[in-house]
Amino acid sequence: MTDATIQTRTVRICPVADVPAGEIRKGELPDGTCVALYNLDGRIHATADRCTHGDASLSEEGTIVGGQVECSFHFGCFDIATGKAVAMPCTEALRVYPVTIIDGFIHVAI
């Protein structure tokens, strides 16, 4: 299978208005997987909700610091746009989900 034949689908998560600027909110995929939704200066991003270092929910316990999310469990940080771990003790990147806005709703590709 080539990259051209791989298809993704998007799922509607919530209205954009549910994720205020500078905030993190939890969304849920159809399989029950939780994602963290971030509003950085009006641009919506989505990552896996669980910290890769400890079992902490970034949407419930994380803090946005610039373009990063800090996990309150051990204060590790991830780049929100890329998912890259940028501060110890975190070393494994977060999964990042592509986001599109359709008719005022956040859709993530799965």
C-alpha positions, 0 to 999 in steps of 0.5 A, a space after each residue: 500500500 502506498 501513502 496515496 492509498 492510505 485513507 484517514 477519516 475525521 471525527 467531530 469532537 466538539 464546537 470550537 467554542 468549547 475550547 477557549 483561547 489558552 485552554 485545554 479540553 478533553 475530547 473522546 474518539 469513537 473507540 473511547 481514546 481520549 485526546 487533549 484539545 488545545 487552543 493556542 492563539 485561535 489555532 486548535 491542536 490535538 494530542 494524546 491525552 495521557 502523558 507518556 511518562 506518567 499516567 496523568 491526563 494532560 487535559 485535566 492536569 496539564 498547563 499550557 506554557 507558551 507552545 508547550 503543555 506541562 504535565 503536573 505529575 512530574 513537570 515534564 513538557 511536550 511541544 503541543 504542535 509536534 508532540 515532541 518531549 521537550 523537558 525531562 523526565 518525558 522522553 517519548 513523544 505524544 501522538 499528534 492528531 491532525 485537526 480541521 475545523 468544519 462549520 465551527 466544529 473540531 474534527 480530528 483525523 484518526 
